Structures are given as C-alpha cells and as structure tokens.
Amino acid sequence: MKTPISIRRGTVAAVFIDLQEEHRKDKRYLVEGFADILANVQRLQDAARRNFVPLHHWAYIVDLAEARPFHPVDESGKSAFSDKDDPLTAICHEVAPQDDETILFKQEASAFGKNDFADKLKASGIEWLVIAGVWTEACIDATVKDAVARGFRVLLVKDACGSASAAMHQTAILNLANRLYGGAVTNTLDACRLMAGDTVSVWQVEGSVPLRFTFENAARLYAEL
C-alpha cells in the first residue's frame, strides 16, 4: 500500500550500482531501456547534489586472481564480464562521479561485501539509502537485501534500475517489494522530492508477500508500485 513518508535531512545517501559502459556496448550484457535509466539516474544525482545528499558510485571489476569459485570466463580465459582490463567497465560518462564523490569497486553482486561500506555509512549518520542501477535481479537485489540486513532503510527507485528485459526487471522489483521491510519502492520524481525534504506517498510492504504476481498480472502490479 502507499503511505506518506519523509526522510530527515542528513540521514540519506544515494548509491548507484554498476552503471557501466558494457551494459550499452557489449551485446552480451545490454540492459533494456538503458538510456532512459541513465537519464533517470542523472535526475537522481542532480537532486542529491542540490540537497547535499552524499553519492556513492559502485563499479563491478573482476580480477580473476581473486574471483569467486566457478566464475565464468570467455574463450580467451578472461572474465566473461567486467574484466579488470576491459575499458567497458568504465562508468558511463553521464552518471560518472563528480568532484570528491566516491567511486568504489566490487567483484561480487552486493555493494556490502568484504568491505567497511556499511560501517562508514552508519558512522556518518545514514539511515536511508536511495538505490539505483543494474541488474535488478542480481546486483541490485543483493545490495538491497544486504542493506536491509545491516539496518538501513532502502528507497528503491524502480525506473532508475534495469535488467536484460522488462520481465526480468519487473519481477525482480516485485520480489524485492514483497520483502522490503522498513523501506519503500518509488519512482525517480518522488525520490527526488524525498531527497529535497518533501513528504511523498510511496509503496511500502505490509504483512507477508502481498504481491502474488503471475505472468499475466506482473506488469500491472509493477506499474501500481
């Protein structure tokens, strides 16, 4: 259901996940509607900067010497995606870090892996995380779940995330929405308003798994979030 919320200034940070060139230039890993996603991320970033919300940019960079077991490789023996020597791992220029904004690197799905990211956020008084990026069912899903497990409230911006297809993205958002306790799902416009200090009605989960979606109704339920 949708309920009005507001976010106290100084308690929110914005986290952008894996907005890298490979998702618009490598035919194996294209994200559907990526141009629109980048445009929405730009709006989020502009709102964050105007309202003094700290921005944290993450990039997936794989070093096979330290990669997880069974990590996929291509015919040349390099990582099948996000190889450390691949120029397409660069963050897209439209949404790249500015000035003193942090860029962080990971080689696993979640931004909350073997690092002190959560501790640093907590130490700076952060309670809410505005999360956007790709892929929704993979790195966004893992990051959101780990953020909640570490005690953060997540504002998941559905139209600033994406995956290889609308179906993959929409069902991933619905799965997260069903279990996003303490947080909310919203769109870019309302996320920008919340970062500006407005009160906005957003979708929050009540009870256990309220969104019982099917192939037939998933798109409608997604649109109603």
Summary of the structure (lengths in Angstrom):
residues: 225
radius of gyration: 16.9
end to end distance: 8.2
largest distance: 52.6
contacts: 721
relative contact order: 0.20
helix: 35%
strand: 23%
